[in-house]
Amino acid sequence: MQATRSTGSCSEAIGADSIQACHTTENFQPAVYVKQYYEYLGDENLAILKFLWRQFQRCPEDADMLDFGCGPTIYQFIAAAPTVRTIHVADSLVTNFEAIQDWMAGKPDVFSWREYIRETLVLEDPAAVSSADIRKREQLIKQKIARFLHCNLGGYPPIDGVAKASYDVLMANYCLEFLPAHIDFEAGMSEILSLLRPGGRFIFQFLRRTPDYPVGDHRFLCRQIDEDDFLRILPKCGFLSPTIEYEIVEAEAGLQRPYESFVMMAASKA
């Protein structure tokens, strides 16, 4: 499916730093984002890798997985690749697909995720991790990524041409807080969660009570959501309360993050 760019506008510059507040993603720069938030593999990103590794240890084999709002990253596929059958990635920006496709093609000057792969492989097996092991996982991820789909956060349906209950694993990392303000949050989430099959696992992360999120010279406006929003919504959408789990990760000191904390969460559908 051909993906298209979102459109929209930015407000006037905020303060002396000239960072602009954006209501849409048209000014999102994938390379800037990756460098800003993933170049340093510190405590925050290690916590994410550990959380994903634990989650995919419990996912059914041969699962079909959708990453909704994939962004320009591949760290979320490292632990998934040995377990799932296929990975479909969905986003509203062609440039995010291009970042992933450039990595898949081994183009020069793209961000190397090998440090992230190494850390995940160490979690899987503490034995020495070789360069060959890392290359093997890279190839496995590339083999499992099967489709690039255009998604519409807050749209009905969220992905054109994809039926409800199409996936066994639904992932959404740092995109749900950008659900447009005119969309009822519970209704928007219900549409997205309808893509998951009964018995499927929803794995997601979001910024906690954060009003905006800077990437380079642009600041993207967020809904100020927290774990309580999902503890309320998920059971209404057919998720089993005993299966809901979450971790709150505090922003790492010294990194000058725009958020105080983020949440990693997962739940199983009845």
N, C-alpha and C positions, 0 to 999 in steps of 0.2 A: 504494500500500500504506500502510495506517495505521501510523504509528510509535508506539511506547510508551516510557514512561520506565523507566529501570533503577531497581532498588531495592537497598538495602543500608544499612550503618551506618558511623559514624565512631568511631574510638578516642578515648580521653581526650585532652585538650589537651596539646600538647607544648611545654614550656618557657614562659617568661614572655610570649611573643608570642601565645599562645593560638591558634596555627594548628593545625588538627586534621588528623590523618592519616586519609585516606579510602581504603577498599578498592574503592569503586564511584564512579560518576559522578553520583549523585543530587544532590549539592550543587554541581555544576558550574554556574557562572553565566556564560553566553556574553558578556554585555556587559562584565563585569569582566575576563574573559580577553582579549578583544580590546583593551580599553584598556591592560591590563597589558603585553601582548606585541607589539602592533601599532601603538599610537598613535605611537610613534617609529619612523620609517623610517631606521634607522641601518645600520651595516655588516653586521650579521647578516641583516636582512631584505633588503638589497640583494643579498647573496650568494645568498639563496634565489631571488630573482627572476631573477638571472643564470643560475643552475643550471637552473631550469625553462625559461627561454627557450632555452638550448642544447639541452635534451632535446627540446623540441617542434619544434625545427628539423629533427630527424631522425625524427620519428614519421610513420608513413604517413598520407596524407590519408584523410578519410572514416572515421576510426577511431571505434569506440564506446569510450567511456571511463567507467570507474567510479572515483569517489573514495570509498574505503573509510575510514570514520571521518572524515567531512568536517569536523566541527566547525562553528563559526559564521562561517567565513571564506570569502572568494571570491578571494583573491590567487592561489590555485593554478589558477584557471580563465583567468587573463588571457592567458597565452601559449598555452594550449591551444585557446581558442575559435576562432582562425582555421583550425586544422588539423583538429580532430576533428569528427565528424558529430553526435554526441550526447554529453551528459554526464549520467550518473546519479550521484546523491549518496546515500551510505548512512551512517547514523549510528544510535545507540541512543537518542538524545535528541530529543524533539519540539522542545525549546527551541532546539537548534542549527538545525533546519530552519526554525523561525520566524524566526531571525536572518537567514538567507539570503533567505527569502521576503519579509521586511520590506524588505530592501535591493532586491530585485527589484521590489517594489511602489512604491519611492520614498518610503517613509514618512518623516516628519520624525524627527529625532533619532537616526537609525540611523548607524552608523559609515560614513564616506565612504572608499571605497577608491580615490579618484581619484588620489591621490599615487602609489599603487602602479601604477595603470594608466598614468599618465604615464611613470614610470620604465621600465616594460616597453615602451611604445611607442618610447621613445628608444633602447632596445636594438635594436628591430626596424628602426628608421630614425632615424638621428641628426638628420634634418631637424627643423625646429621642429614641436612638437606643439601643436595647437590644442585649445580646449575642445570643438570639434565632433568631433575625433578621439577624445577621451576618451569623449564621449557615445556615439559609434558603437560603441566597444568594449564599453561597458556594455550596450548593446542586443544586441550579438552574444552576449555571455555569457548574458544572459537568454534569448535564443532557443535556445541550445544546451542549457541545463539542462532535461532532459525528464522525469526521474523522481526521486522521493524515496523511498528504500527503507529499511526498518528492518533494521539489521544487528546481529549478535550476536558480539562479539569473543570468540573461543574456542568458538563454537557450531558445531554440525554439523547442517545446513549453515550457513555464516556469514551467508547471506542467504536467507530463505525464498522459495521460488518462483523463484529465479534459478539456472539450470542452470550446470554447469561449462563452462568455455571460452566464456563469453558476451562477453568484452571483448578489445579490441586493446590498450588501455592501462589499466593498473591503478595507481592512485595511493593512497598511504597516508602521511599526514603526522602525525607525533606521536601515533600511536595504538597502534602495535605494541608499544611498551614497556609498555603497560597490559594486555597479555594476562594474564588471571587466573593467579595463581600455581599453581593446581591443574591447569592445562592444560600438557601438555608443549609447550615452545615450538616444536620442530620439527614436531610433529603439527599444532599450531594454524596455523603458517605454511603448511604443506602444503595445508590446507583453503582458506585465503584465496587462495593462489597458483593453486589449481585453477580459479579464476574467469577466468584469463587464457588466451586462445587461443594455439596454437602460433605462434611468430613475434612474439608480443606483447611489449610493453615494460612493465616494472615500475619505477615511479618513486616513491621514498619518502624520508622523513626521520625521524630519531628522536634522542632525547636519548642522549648517550653516557655510559654508566656512571654514571647518575644515580639515586639511591635514591628521590627523591620530587620532586614538582613543585607548587609552590604557585599557587593561583589565588584571589586575595582572602584570605579567612580559612581556607581549606581547603588541605590538602596531600595530593595524590594520589600513592599509592605506585606506583613504577615497577619493572620488571625492569631490572637493571643489565646491559644488552646493549651490544655494540659491533660494529664492522665485521667482526670475525673470526667472530662468530656467523653472519652472513649469507654470508660467504665460504665457510663450511662448509655451510650449509643450501641455498643457492641451486642449486649444481650437483646436489644430491640431488633437487631439485624440478624438474629439467629445464632449468635455465638454463645458457647457454653461458659458461664461465669467461672467455673473452677479451672478452666483452661487459660484464662487471661493472666498474663504475667507481664511485668514491666520493671525496668531499671531506670533510675534517674541518674544521669552522669553530669557532674558539675564541670563547668568550663575550666580548662587547664590554666593554672596561674601563669602569668607572663606572656600569654599568647594574644592578649588584647582582643578576645572574641567579642562579637556583638551580642552574644547571648550569655545568660548566667548558667543555663543548663539545657540539656536536651533529654528526650525520653526514647528508650528502645522498648518496644512492646510487641507482643504476639498473642494470638488467640486462635482457637479452633472452632470451625463452624459445625453446628449440629447436623 
